[in-house]
Amino acid sequence: MKNWTGERLETFIYNRVAIEHLHRYAITNTYVKDKIVLDIASGEGYGTSLISKHASFVYGVDIDKESIALAKLKYKAENIEFLEGSTSNIPLADNSVDVVVSFETIEHHDEHEKMMLEIKRILKSEGILIISTPDKLHYSELRDIANEFHVKELYKNEFTSLVSNYFNNFQLLSQTYNNGSSIIQDDNTLKDSNYFYGNYTMINKRVINPMFLIAIASDFVFEKHCISFFDGGDIIKEELLADIRASNTYTVGHAVLRPLKFLKRILK
């Protein structure tokens, strides 16, 4: 298996992180149809490619030169262009984009105000921003972990304040993960959601703290996102298959059967 840092998602990864990221891109479908879109911090490029299935044109911008070069080779479509650039210096013209998508980006630097100013600069007057970030309280503090790749994480009130300072309208969403499925819902309705666990002898209520926040923002009225679910069954299945292929039993069995498979092909 290829090496993975645990941070920048790539298409050979099949786990909870993949499910959460794919769900975020799934909710963009409502907003990017026939639009010009910027996927900022596009990384490997899979998200830009997914958006291109619905958008009229997509720019994938990332600060990492190697990632941009590889994305250009992997994802070739007439309505995709990959460019090198940063959140503080986006290589696009003023008022040139309908939608900006920024998933798990803002926590990787401390130039938050510059990023928001750049997004406002390139967005058209009726443009929409869809941006996500981990909630510092639930992602880091309550779990007592420190992500070495994160420079400046935000608490919910800080994230809300940042976005609302630049846009007249916004919807705050919360994302939770539970047994292979991702759930995204309006943050205001979170308290009305109940999660249970148990067995034949006892059933209890479980508190699930959403680790990720997503804001949809615009200076104009936009369609609010309703509750949505992402079934991670296919991802979990691939994860299990990858574990099996990596096991010693599979490796030995594959080596033993290889000559027999070869003879079978010859004798056909």
C-alpha positions as CSV (number, residue, x, y, z in Angstrom):
1,M,0.0,0.0,0.0
2,K,1.2,3.5,-0.7
3,N,2.3,5.7,2.1
4,W,-0.4,8.0,3.6
5,T,0.4,10.8,6.0
6,G,-3.2,10.6,7.4
7,E,-4.0,14.2,6.3
8,R,-4.2,14.8,2.5
9,L,-6.8,12.4,1.1
10,E,-5.9,10.3,-2.0
11,T,-8.0,7.9,-4.0
12,F,-6.3,4.7,-2.6
13,I,-7.6,5.6,0.8
14,Y,-10.8,3.8,1.9
15,N,-11.8,4.7,5.5
16,R,-13.8,7.2,7.6
17,V,-11.9,10.2,6.3
18,A,-12.8,9.2,2.7
19,I,-16.5,8.9,3.6
20,E,-16.6,12.3,5.3
21,H,-14.8,14.1,2.4
22,L,-16.9,12.5,-0.3
23,H,-20.1,13.5,1.6
24,R,-18.9,17.1,1.6
25,Y,-18.4,17.0,-2.2
26,A,-21.8,15.4,-2.6
27,I,-23.6,18.4,-1.1
28,T,-22.0,20.7,-3.6
29,N,-24.1,19.2,-6.4
30,T,-27.0,21.5,-5.6
31,Y,-24.9,24.6,-5.9
32,V,-22.4,23.9,-8.7
33,K,-24.7,22.8,-11.6
34,D,-23.7,24.7,-14.7
35,K,-21.6,27.1,-12.7
36,I,-17.9,28.2,-12.8
37,V,-16.3,26.7,-9.6
38,L,-13.1,27.0,-7.7
39,D,-11.9,24.1,-5.7
40,I,-9.3,25.7,-3.5
41,A,-6.6,23.4,-2.0
42,S,-7.6,20.7,-4.5
43,G,-4.9,18.3,-3.5
44,E,-4.9,15.0,-5.4
45,G,-7.7,16.4,-7.6
46,Y,-10.5,13.9,-7.1
47,G,-12.8,16.6,-5.7
48,T,-12.3,18.9,-8.7
49,S,-13.1,15.9,-10.9
50,L,-16.3,15.1,-9.0
51,I,-17.4,18.8,-9.2
52,S,-16.7,18.8,-13.0
53,K,-19.5,16.2,-13.5
54,H,-22.0,18.9,-12.8
55,A,-20.3,22.3,-13.2
56,S,-19.7,24.1,-16.5
57,F,-16.0,24.7,-15.5
58,V,-13.8,24.0,-12.5
59,Y,-10.5,25.4,-11.4
60,G,-8.5,23.2,-9.0
61,V,-5.9,25.3,-7.2
62,D,-3.3,24.0,-4.8
63,I,-0.1,25.4,-3.2
64,D,1.8,22.1,-3.8
65,K,3.4,22.1,-7.2
66,E,3.8,18.3,-7.4
67,S,0.1,17.8,-6.6
68,I,-0.9,20.1,-9.4
69,A,1.4,18.3,-11.9
70,L,0.0,14.9,-10.9
71,A,-3.6,16.1,-11.0
72,K,-3.1,17.4,-14.5
73,L,-2.0,13.9,-15.6
74,K,-4.7,12.0,-13.8
75,Y,-7.8,14.2,-14.4
76,K,-8.1,15.4,-18.0
77,A,-11.4,17.0,-19.0
78,E,-12.2,20.0,-21.1
79,N,-13.9,21.7,-18.2
80,I,-11.1,21.3,-15.7
81,E,-7.9,23.4,-15.2
82,F,-5.4,22.9,-12.4
83,L,-3.4,25.9,-11.3
84,E,-0.7,26.5,-8.6
85,G,-1.7,29.1,-6.0
86,S,-2.5,29.7,-2.4
87,T,-5.5,30.8,-0.4
88,S,-3.9,34.2,0.0
89,N,-3.0,34.6,-3.7
90,I,-5.6,32.9,-5.9
91,P,-4.6,33.0,-9.5
92,L,-8.0,34.0,-10.9
93,A,-9.5,37.3,-12.0
94,D,-11.9,39.4,-10.0
95,N,-15.6,38.4,-10.1
96,S,-14.8,35.3,-12.2
97,V,-16.3,32.4,-10.1
98,D,-19.8,31.4,-9.2
99,V,-18.9,29.0,-6.4
100,V,-15.9,28.5,-4.2
101,V,-15.4,25.2,-2.5
102,S,-12.9,24.9,0.3
103,F,-12.9,21.7,2.4
104,E,-10.5,21.2,5.3
105,T,-8.2,24.0,4.2
106,I,-8.5,27.0,6.5
107,E,-7.0,25.2,9.5
108,H,-3.7,24.6,7.6
109,H,-2.7,28.3,7.8
110,D,-3.2,31.4,9.9
111,E,-4.0,33.9,7.1
112,H,-7.8,33.5,7.5
113,E,-8.7,37.1,6.8
114,K,-6.5,37.2,3.6
115,M,-8.2,34.0,2.5
116,M,-11.7,35.4,2.9
117,L,-10.7,38.7,1.1
118,E,-9.4,36.6,-1.8
119,I,-12.5,34.5,-2.0
120,K,-14.7,37.7,-2.0
121,R,-12.5,39.2,-4.7
122,I,-12.9,36.3,-7.2
123,L,-16.6,35.5,-6.4
124,K,-19.3,37.1,-8.5
125,S,-21.7,39.3,-6.7
126,E,-24.2,36.5,-6.3
127,G,-21.5,33.9,-5.7
128,I,-21.6,31.2,-3.0
129,L,-18.9,29.9,-0.6
130,I,-19.0,26.3,0.7
131,I,-16.3,25.8,3.3
132,S,-15.6,23.3,6.0
133,T,-13.2,23.0,9.0
134,P,-12.8,20.8,12.1
135,D,-14.4,22.1,15.3
136,K,-11.5,22.7,17.6
137,L,-13.5,21.8,20.7
138,H,-14.6,18.4,19.5
139,Y,-11.8,17.5,17.1
140,S,-8.8,18.4,19.3
141,E,-9.6,19.5,22.8
142,L,-12.1,16.9,24.0
143,R,-10.1,14.1,22.3
144,D,-6.8,15.5,23.6
145,I,-5.0,15.3,20.3
146,A,-2.9,17.7,18.2
147,N,-2.8,17.4,14.5
148,E,0.7,18.3,13.3
149,F,-0.6,19.5,10.0
150,H,-2.9,22.1,11.5
151,V,-1.7,25.6,12.1
152,K,-4.8,27.4,13.4
153,E,-8.0,25.5,14.2
154,L,-11.2,27.4,15.0
155,Y,-13.9,27.0,17.6
156,K,-17.5,27.1,16.3
157,N,-18.1,30.7,17.3
158,E,-14.8,31.8,15.7
159,F,-15.6,30.0,12.4
160,T,-19.2,31.5,12.4
161,S,-17.9,35.0,13.1
162,L,-15.3,34.8,10.4
163,V,-17.8,33.7,7.7
164,S,-20.6,36.1,8.8
165,N,-18.2,39.1,8.7
166,Y,-17.9,38.6,4.9
167,F,-21.3,37.3,3.9
168,N,-24.8,38.6,4.6
169,N,-26.4,35.1,4.5
170,F,-25.0,31.8,5.7
171,Q,-26.1,28.4,6.9
172,L,-24.0,26.5,9.5
173,L,-24.0,22.7,9.1
174,S,-22.6,20.0,11.4
175,Q,-21.1,16.7,10.2
176,T,-21.1,13.6,12.3
177,Y,-20.0,10.0,11.6
178,N,-21.7,6.9,12.9
179,N,-21.0,3.3,11.9
180,G,-20.0,3.8,8.3
181,S,-22.4,6.7,7.5
182,S,-21.9,10.4,7.5
183,I,-24.7,12.8,8.5
184,I,-24.8,16.5,7.6
185,Q,-27.5,18.7,9.1
186,D,-28.3,22.2,10.0
187,D,-26.4,23.0,13.2
188,N,-29.6,24.4,14.8
189,T,-31.4,21.1,14.5
190,L,-28.6,19.1,16.0
191,K,-30.1,19.2,19.5
192,D,-33.3,17.5,18.1
193,S,-31.4,14.5,16.8
194,N,-31.2,11.3,18.9
195,Y,-28.6,8.5,18.5
196,F,-29.0,5.2,20.3
197,Y,-26.9,2.1,20.8
198,G,-27.3,-1.2,22.6
199,N,-28.2,-4.9,22.3
200,Y,-31.0,-7.3,23.4
201,T,-30.5,-6.5,27.1
202,M,-30.2,-2.7,27.1
203,I,-30.6,0.4,24.8
204,N,-29.0,3.7,25.6
205,K,-28.9,7.2,24.2
206,R,-25.5,8.2,22.8
207,V,-24.1,11.7,22.5
208,I,-22.2,12.2,19.3
209,N,-20.3,15.4,19.0
210,P,-19.9,16.6,15.4
211,M,-16.2,17.1,14.7
212,F,-16.6,19.1,11.5
213,L,-18.4,22.3,10.6
214,I,-19.6,23.4,7.1
215,A,-20.7,26.8,6.2
216,I,-22.6,27.8,3.0
217,A,-22.5,31.5,2.6
218,S,-23.5,34.2,0.1
219,D,-24.6,37.8,-0.1
220,F,-27.8,36.6,-1.7
221,V,-30.5,34.2,-0.6
222,F,-29.6,30.6,-1.5
223,E,-31.2,27.1,-1.2
224,K,-30.6,25.9,2.3
225,H,-29.2,22.4,2.7
226,C,-31.5,19.8,4.3
227,I,-30.2,16.9,6.3
228,S,-28.3,14.4,4.2
229,F,-26.7,11.0,4.6
230,F,-23.7,9.3,2.9
231,D,-23.8,5.5,3.0
232,G,-20.1,4.5,3.4
233,G,-20.8,0.8,2.7
234,D,-18.8,0.7,-0.5
235,I,-15.9,2.5,1.1
236,I,-15.9,0.1,4.1
237,K,-16.0,-2.9,1.7
238,E,-12.9,-1.7,-0.1
239,E,-11.2,-1.1,3.2
240,L,-11.8,-4.7,4.3
241,L,-10.6,-6.0,0.9
242,A,-7.4,-4.0,1.2
243,D,-6.8,-5.5,4.7
244,I,-7.4,-9.0,3.3
245,R,-5.0,-8.4,0.4
246,A,-2.3,-7.1,2.8
247,S,-2.6,-10.2,5.1
248,N,0.0,-13.0,5.1
249,T,-2.6,-15.6,4.4
250,Y,-3.7,-13.9,1.2
251,T,-0.1,-13.3,0.1
252,V,0.8,-17.0,0.6
253,G,-2.4,-18.2,-1.0
254,H,-2.0,-16.0,-4.0
255,A,1.6,-17.2,-4.5
256,V,0.4,-20.9,-4.3
257,L,-2.4,-20.4,-6.7
258,R,-0.5,-18.3,-9.3
259,P,1.1,-21.3,-11.1
260,L,-2.3,-23.1,-11.2
261,K,-4.0,-20.1,-12.7
262,F,-1.2,-19.8,-15.3
263,L,-1.6,-23.5,-16.3
264,K,-5.4,-23.0,-16.5
265,R,-5.0,-20.1,-19.0
266,I,-2.6,-22.2,-21.1
267,L,-4.8,-25.3,-21.2
268,K,-8.0,-23.4,-22.3
